[in-house]
Amino acid sequence: MASKKYSRKWKQSKQPRKQRKYRYNAPLHVRQNFMHSHLSKELREKYNRRSFRVAKGDTVIVMRGTYKGYKGKVERVDLKKLKVYIAGLTLKKKDGSTVPISIDPSNIMIIELNLEDKKRRERLEKNIKVEG
C-alpha cells in the first residue's frame, strides 16, 4: 500500500523530506498559512500581531537574498508554488526576454497593507486591543 499524500494528524518531523512532503501535498486551506509574512514594526504595534497573509496590492520589502532591500507592490500570489511576485523584480534571460522573479513569503516584510477587501480588514482588526 502506498503512503498517504497528506495527513491531518501529522505534527512535525526533523526529517527535511517529510517537511517537504507536507508542504508539497498540503491542501489549500493549509497552504494559506504558509503565505504569511512578517509585519513592519509600525504595523505590528498598530494591529497587535506579528505576521499576516500576503495579498496582491501589499507593499513589501525583500529581507533576504540577492534582492535584499528592494521595495515594491505584490503583483501576484501563487498558492500552488507558495511564492510571491513583486512588481519590478524581473530577470533578463539570455534570449532577451524577461521573467518575473518569485520570492518566498518568509523572506519579505509587509510595510503597507492593501485594505480594500472588507473581510481582510475585519480579520486584521480582530486582535486590536480596546483601550479603555
C-alpha positions as CSV (number, residue, x, y, z in Angstrom):
1,M,0.0,0.0,0.0
2,A,1.3,3.4,-1.0
3,S,1.9,6.0,1.7
4,K,-0.6,8.8,2.2
5,K,-0.1,12.1,0.5
6,Y,-1.3,14.2,3.3
7,S,-2.3,13.5,6.9
8,R,-4.2,15.9,9.2
9,K,-2.7,14.2,12.2
10,W,0.9,14.9,11.1
11,K,2.5,17.3,13.5
12,Q,6.2,17.6,12.8
13,S,9.4,15.8,11.8
14,K,13.1,16.6,11.9
15,Q,13.4,14.9,8.5
16,P,13.5,17.5,5.7
17,R,12.0,15.0,3.2
18,K,8.9,14.8,5.4
19,Q,8.7,18.5,5.9
20,R,8.9,19.0,2.1
21,K,6.3,16.3,1.5
22,Y,3.9,18.0,4.0
23,R,4.3,21.4,2.1
24,Y,4.0,19.9,-1.4
25,N,0.9,17.9,-0.6
26,A,-0.9,20.2,1.7
27,P,-4.5,21.2,0.8
28,L,-5.3,24.8,0.0
29,H,-6.7,25.7,3.5
30,V,-3.4,24.7,5.0
31,R,-1.3,26.3,2.2
32,Q,-2.8,29.7,3.1
33,N,-0.9,29.5,6.4
34,F,2.4,29.2,4.6
35,M,1.7,32.5,2.8
36,H,2.2,34.6,6.0
37,S,4.9,37.3,6.2
38,H,6.2,39.5,8.9
39,L,4.7,42.9,9.5
40,S,6.8,46.0,10.0
41,K,7.3,47.4,13.5
42,E,4.6,50.1,12.9
43,L,2.0,47.7,11.6
44,R,2.9,45.2,14.4
45,E,2.2,47.8,17.1
46,K,-0.9,49.0,15.3
47,Y,-2.6,45.7,14.7
48,N,-1.1,43.8,17.7
49,R,0.1,40.8,15.6
50,R,3.5,39.7,14.2
51,S,2.5,38.4,10.8
52,F,-0.3,38.4,8.3
53,R,-1.1,36.8,5.0
54,V,0.4,38.4,1.9
55,A,-2.1,39.7,-0.7
56,K,-2.0,41.4,-4.1
57,G,-1.5,45.1,-3.6
58,D,0.5,45.0,-0.4
59,T,3.8,47.0,-0.4
60,V,6.6,44.8,0.8
61,I,10.4,44.9,1.3
62,V,12.7,42.0,0.5
63,M,14.7,41.0,3.6
64,R,16.9,38.1,2.3
65,G,18.7,37.1,-0.8
66,T,20.1,38.9,-3.9
67,Y,17.3,41.4,-3.9
68,K,17.6,42.4,-0.2
69,G,16.3,45.9,0.4
70,Y,14.0,46.0,-2.7
71,K,10.6,47.7,-2.1
72,G,7.6,47.0,-4.3
73,K,4.0,46.1,-4.6
74,V,2.9,42.5,-4.7
75,E,1.8,41.7,-8.2
76,R,0.7,38.1,-7.8
77,V,0.5,35.4,-5.0
78,D,0.9,31.9,-6.2
79,L,-0.6,29.4,-3.7
80,K,0.4,26.4,-5.8
81,K,4.1,27.3,-5.9
82,L,3.9,29.0,-2.5
83,K,5.6,32.1,-3.9
84,V,5.1,35.9,-4.2
85,Y,5.8,38.0,-7.3
86,I,6.8,41.7,-6.7
87,A,6.3,44.4,-9.4
88,G,9.6,45.4,-11.0
89,L,11.5,42.3,-9.9
90,T,12.4,40.6,-13.2
91,L,15.3,38.7,-14.6
92,K,16.6,39.2,-18.1
93,K,17.1,35.9,-19.9
94,K,19.8,35.2,-22.5
95,D,17.4,35.5,-25.4
96,G,16.4,39.0,-24.2
97,S,13.0,38.1,-22.7
98,T,12.2,39.0,-19.1
99,V,10.7,36.7,-16.5
100,P,9.3,37.7,-13.0
101,I,11.2,36.5,-10.0
102,S,9.4,34.5,-7.4
103,I,10.2,35.2,-3.7
104,D,9.3,33.1,-0.7
105,P,6.8,34.9,1.7
106,S,9.2,34.1,4.7
107,N,11.8,36.4,3.0
108,I,9.7,39.5,2.8
109,M,8.2,42.0,5.2
110,I,4.9,43.8,4.7
111,I,5.3,47.6,5.2
112,E,1.9,48.7,3.8
113,L,-1.3,46.6,3.7
114,N,-3.9,46.6,1.0
115,L,-7.1,47.0,2.9
116,E,-9.7,47.3,0.1
117,D,-11.1,43.9,1.0
118,K,-13.7,44.2,3.8
119,K,-13.2,40.7,5.1
120,R,-9.4,41.1,5.2
121,R,-9.7,44.4,7.2
122,E,-12.0,42.6,9.7
123,R,-9.6,39.7,10.1
124,L,-6.8,42.1,10.7
125,E,-8.5,44.2,13.2
126,K,-9.8,41.2,15.2
127,N,-6.8,41.3,17.5
128,I,-6.6,45.0,18.2
129,K,-6.8,45.7,21.9
130,V,-9.7,48.0,23.0
131,E,-8.2,50.9,25.0
132,G,-10.4,52.0,27.9
